[in-house]
Each structure stands twice: as structure tokens, then as C-alpha cells.
Amino acid sequence: MATKTLYVGNVPYSATADTLQAHFAAYNSSNARLIDGRGFGFVDIDEDKLSTAITEMHEKDFQGRSLTVNEAQPKGTNRSSDSRGGGGGGGGRW
């Protein structure tokens, strides 16, 4: 069966990949990974359970914190708000 990846934010720093994976076990979770010192991570779940997992787990308590749960996006997606775009500034005389 195909899997999808969930982004899980607001994860307590005391959490482990094992406890995060266990928290999502109802959705056939696998390959949980936490980004050290950042308070977020990723969990793979069955593709057909994606919507249910997001609906049921978003803003749910996990070790005293309210999780942010949505579908993970490839790095670089939704970065259109970054206004540092090209063009070197400064130096010229007006």
C-alpha cells in the first residue's frame, strides 16, 4: 500500500521517534523521525488514512502540547512569501 508523509509540529522536545510513531499507530504509522532541537517531525502513514489522520490528530494533545498536523510538502514548496529574491542591492548613486 502507498504511504503519505505527515508533518507534525509543536512536538515536545522530550518526545522520541518511537513515541511519535506510537501516537499515530491507528493510521499504520511507520518511519517516524524528529528533527533534533526543532520541535517537529514526520511520520509516514497509509495514503488512504491521510485525511482522517489530519482531521483527528490536528490540535490534539501529545505529551502536554497541541500538535499541528498536515500533509508534508517537499522542501521549497510554499515559499512564495520569501521577498529576498534576486538582484543585488545597494552601492549605486542616485
Kinemage of the C-alpha trace (Angstrom):
@kinemage 1
@onewidth
@group {chain A} dominant
@subgroup {mainchain}
@vectorlist {calphas} color= white
{ca met a 1} P 0.000 0.000 0.000
{ca ala a 2} L 1.177 3.529 -0.756
{ca thr a 3} L 2.150 5.863 2.040
{ca lys a 4} L 1.983 9.604 2.589
{ca thr a 5} L 4.028 11.697 4.980
{ca leu a 6} L 2.555 13.818 7.728
{ca tyr a 7} L 4.240 16.948 9.033
{ca val a 8} L 3.835 17.038 12.824
{ca gly a 9} L 4.635 20.330 14.519
{ca asn a 10} L 4.710 21.547 18.121
{ca val a 11} L 6.210 18.246 19.249
{ca pro a 12} L 7.635 18.307 22.786
{ca tyr a 13} L 11.414 18.088 22.928
{ca ser a 14} L 11.069 15.122 25.291
{ca ala a 15} L 9.311 13.051 22.597
{ca thr a 16} L 11.105 10.283 20.740
{ca ala a 17} L 10.542 8.886 17.273
{ca asp a 18} L 9.091 5.770 18.915
{ca thr a 19} L 6.551 7.702 20.997
{ca leu a 20} L 5.558 9.806 17.986
{ca gln a 21} L 5.093 6.710 15.842
{ca ala a 22} L 3.030 5.063 18.588
{ca his a 23} L 0.811 8.179 18.785
{ca phe a 24} L -0.108 7.668 15.116
{ca ala a 25} L -0.343 3.849 15.268
{ca ala a 26} L -4.054 3.844 14.365
{ca tyr a 27} L -3.053 5.061 10.886
{ca asn a 28} L -0.416 2.350 10.271
{ca ser a 29} L 2.404 4.724 11.113
{ca ser a 30} L 5.971 3.969 10.135
{ca asn a 31} L 9.304 5.711 9.726
{ca ala a 32} L 8.740 8.419 12.342
{ca arg a 33} L 11.572 10.918 12.521
{ca leu a 34} L 12.104 14.002 14.631
{ca ile a 35} L 14.226 16.972 13.696
{ca asp a 36} L 16.505 17.439 16.712
{ca gly a 37} L 16.017 20.678 18.587
{ca arg a 38} L 13.342 21.957 16.204
{ca gly a 39} L 10.074 20.667 17.714
{ca phe a 40} L 8.731 18.998 14.597
{ca gly a 41} L 8.940 15.742 12.738
{ca phe a 42} L 7.459 13.495 10.105
{ca val a 43} L 5.508 10.250 10.161
{ca asp a 44} L 4.613 8.032 7.208
{ca ile a 45} L 1.063 6.642 7.216
{ca asp a 46} L -1.182 4.740 4.811
{ca glu a 47} L -2.274 7.015 1.974
{ca asp a 48} L -5.962 6.177 2.428
{ca lys a 49} L -5.796 7.331 6.067
{ca leu a 50} L -4.252 10.749 5.382
{ca ser a 51} L -7.400 12.895 5.637
{ca thr a 52} L -8.645 11.052 8.697
{ca ala a 53} L -5.302 11.350 10.465
{ca ile a 54} L -5.114 15.092 9.820
{ca thr a 55} L -8.702 15.663 10.943
{ca glu a 56} L -8.395 13.533 14.068
{ca met a 57} L -4.872 14.459 15.186
{ca his a 58} L -4.548 18.170 14.362
{ca glu a 59} L -4.630 20.187 17.614
{ca lys a 60} L -4.793 17.009 19.701
{ca asp a 61} L -2.751 16.722 22.884
{ca phe a 62} L 0.547 14.872 22.771
{ca gln a 63} L 2.588 14.906 25.968
{ca gly a 64} L 1.014 18.202 27.028
{ca arg a 65} L 1.276 20.029 23.697
{ca ser a 66} L -1.287 20.647 20.967
{ca leu a 67} L 0.062 19.182 17.724
{ca thr a 68} L -0.025 20.787 14.305
{ca val a 69} L -0.665 18.044 11.748
{ca asn a 70} L -0.871 18.343 7.975
{ca glu a 71} L 0.442 16.690 4.836
{ca ala a 72} L 4.159 17.220 4.437
{ca gln a 73} L 5.212 19.252 1.410
{ca pro a 74} L 8.501 18.984 -0.444
{ca lys a 75} L 11.126 21.432 0.772
{ca gly a 76} L 10.826 24.696 -1.121
{ca thr a 77} L 7.056 24.478 -1.579
{ca asn a 78} L 5.014 27.473 -0.393
{ca arg a 79} L 7.994 29.763 -0.200
{ca ser a 80} L 6.498 32.439 -2.454
{ca ser a 81} L 6.253 34.768 0.540
{ca asp a 82} L 10.040 34.983 0.653
{ca ser a 83} L 10.736 38.510 -0.596
{ca arg a 84} L 14.512 38.264 -0.599
{ca gly a 85} L 14.546 37.483 -4.322
{ca gly a 86} L 17.344 38.265 -6.717
{ca gly a 87} L 19.033 41.477 -7.563
{ca gly a 88} L 21.929 42.795 -5.622
{ca gly a 89} L 21.115 45.921 -3.778
{ca gly a 90} L 22.997 48.973 -2.707
{ca gly a 91} L 26.098 50.663 -3.861
{ca gly a 92} L 24.637 52.840 -6.576
{ca arg a 93} L 24.389 56.641 -6.550
{ca trp a 94} L 21.110 58.321 -7.068
